[in-house]
Amino acid sequence: MKRSEAARYARWSAAVALLLAGMTTAVYLERGWKRRIETTKAPPAAPHDVTRLSSGLTFSKVEQNRTIFTVQAAKSTEFKDKDDSLLEDVKITIFGKTGDRHDTIHTQSCQYGKEKGDIVCSGEVQIDLQSAADSERAAANPQEAAKVVHVQTRGVTFDRASGIAKSSQRVLFHFPSGSGEAGGVEYNSEAGTARLLREVRMTLARPALQSAKRAVSSDATAEEVHVKGARLDFGRGTRAMHLIGPAEADTRGQRLTAGEFTLALDPAFHAERLMATPGPNAERPELTFQGGRGVLGMSADTLTAEFTPQGWVTKSDATGNVRGSRKVDLEEDNFAADAATLDVWPKVGQPKELNLSGSVSLQTQISKTRESRVLHTNALRLVFGGEKEGGRSALQHAETLAPGSIEWTDPEAPGTAAARTKVQADKLATEFSPEGKPKELLATGNVQTERTVAGRPVQTATARSGTAQLLAGGGWSQMDLLGDVRLKDGDRSGRAEHVVFQRAAQTATLLGQPVVRDATTETHAMRITFLQPTGDIRAEGGVYSSDFSAKGSAVQLAPAPLNISADGLQANSKTGRALYSGHARLWQGDAVMEADSIELQRESRTLNADGNVRAVFPQEESKPGSQTIATRRGARKPQLWHASADALTYWEMENRAHLERKVVVQSAEQRIRAAALDIYFTRSAAGTNGSSGTLGAQQISRIVGTGGVIVEQEGRRATSDRGEYTATDGKFVMSGGNPTLYDGSSGTTAGRQLTFFLADDTIIVDSENGSRTLTKHRVEK
């Protein structure tokens, strides 16, 4: 090897050795630096009382190969001579005995007792209650809203053996449709239930609604229900919250109180159904609606409210001894029933429809007028307006769904008779004004009415249907009954197609072929009116009356019904007075009477006819052997007398009629004129059928005229101040003044008294010179 090559080889070897030495030094320095860094980052040395530090801890409770719960901790520290271990970042997952839950308890640090298995967490603790299915859906779709009940508190103790977690500290909780707070919580992992121990308060919030056309309401209180109670039990599996009371639930316009509440949640954990019961404190549930015009309240043994998914109350059910009230302005309603259902207008929270069933009674008192009304039925439906937001809930329609009755009581006032009106029917319906005031009552099917006025007989009526006009201030003004109306007022009864009752006048008017009857009479007219306070009866248009009484009528002129027709009638059954006016006409047997008016007085048995009086009366039969001109001519009909005057009065008890002013009476044979005239009657022994004890017809027995009496008879004319006619012997006696008889064939005869007979021309003249008799014989042609 050459020297130069050996030198190059030596230099190269030295360089390699130097490089290797540098690399060795660099590796050494690098490892030293790493050891220093690791030493700096290493945790401090364990305290002297710590026996072991663990980076993680997990243990579970397993029954029959099923995990009930699992406890996980990120770090565990055991201490010398102590049973407790410190667990950090603790999470307890509860699966339940059936594995259908996925509840979790999470906190930062806890003390774990190895001997008893207790876990005590003094810091903040979060408890989430969730089903296993919801947990899986949330893991698969994080965007979906979680269906979790979240509880937050402090100082929780978890018993590993029983699976119960407890805390006495303040508790905050929330779920998808609400949130709240309480004092203390107890969670049972095996049963999957949570109990809030005291002073529970929560808010049920309606979900916010987003719309392109409508923004979310800024009035948050309108979207919330505030609930409070003494204790709350919650079952995650049943989705039920049980609130022990006294419990209250309030919204802006509603308030519910009870001994306890049970709130059922839907699968999305929104409020679905709230049931209120008396509970251990026996505090009956009571629901109140506060509207713009008044308050509606309802109480019962059980009250149930149903919610929409949006959180609005849609319906409330009440069962068991239901009681309620409604106050609007100056009107107060009180109702009672076995059960009730209240439908509510969505969004506005005002009553929409109230249905009452079972022994329903509704009583209304009007403070201003002091009137009252009471409704009884077995089923009642009330319909309210107020569907518009900000609008007032006003009653629009009410109807019975079963036969019912309504009764009005008029207020008592000085000088006014107390009155009561009752209407019952198969169905009653009432319409109300936009202000909620009653307008009209409609009754259909088997309608019956009853009107009672103090001191007067009860007035009753039946019909097929009826309507009543109602006053805004209470009571009714007019009532119409339609269809085969039958009316009874004391001893009188009536029938018509239409009857109109006027409350102020206290009248009942019969229309449509009306007929009125009492014990003995029957009256037809176009229009008949009963005046209840006085007992009067008025009839108008084509009045026709018949009296069928044999002895009880005002007059008995013949053994036949007494018939009267007129344009109008005014009568009173109590006083027994009946006044027929306008073309009045009376007939009974052969007796007939016409006048402008005819008045009958039942008590005094008197008849008064006034104005253009025309009358026909039969004459008593002549004595055996005596003959009148009519009998000589073979007449078989009874002798009738026609009378006319301005006025006539007939006294049944005296068998006498008195005629005044322009009096004229005449038969087929003679005429008598006088200023006044009295007709005396005698009654036949028996009636037309000859039966004993039956009153016969009244027949003229004697006629006495006074004041310018004029008697005319076939060419003879007699005048005097007084004239008397005797029917049995056809005799006239003229007296007073200067009695004079004018005869076309025998001249004039005068005397102090003249007596002449219809049967012949015998005249007895009584004068100062004595009596003499003039006899002439008629020659029949």
Secondary structure by P-SEA (a helix, b strand, c coil): ccaaaaaaaaaaaaaaaaaaaaaaaaaaaaaaaaaaaaaaaccccccccccccccbbbbbbbccccccbbbbbcbbbbbccccbbbbcbbbbbbbccccccbbbbbbcbbbbbcccbbbbbccbbbbbbbcaaaaaaaaaccccccccbbbbbcbbbbcccccbbbbccbbbbccccccccccbbbbbccccbbbbccbbbbbbcccbbbbccccccccccccbbbbbccbbbbbccccbbbbcccbbbbcccbbbbccbbbbbbcccccccbbbbccccccccbbbbbbcccbbbbbbccbbbbbbcccccccbbbbccccccccccccbbbbbccccbbbbbccccccccbbbbccbbbbbbbbcccccbbbbbccbbbbbbcccccccccccccccccccbbbbbbccccccccbbbbbbbccbbbbbbcccccccbbbbccbbbbbbbcccccccccccccbbbbbbccccccbbbbccbbbbbcccccccccbbbbbcccbbbbbccbbbbbcccccccccbbbbbccccbbbbccbbbbbbcccccccccccccbbbbbccbbbbbccccbbbbccbbbbbcccccccccbbbbbcccbbbbbcccccbbbbbcccccccccccccccccccbbbbbbccbbbbbccccbbbbccccccccccbbbbccbbbbbbbbcccccccccccccbbbbcbbbbccbbbbbcccbbbbccbbbbbcccbbbbbbccbbbbbbcccccccccbbbbbccccbbbbbccccbbbbbbbbbcc
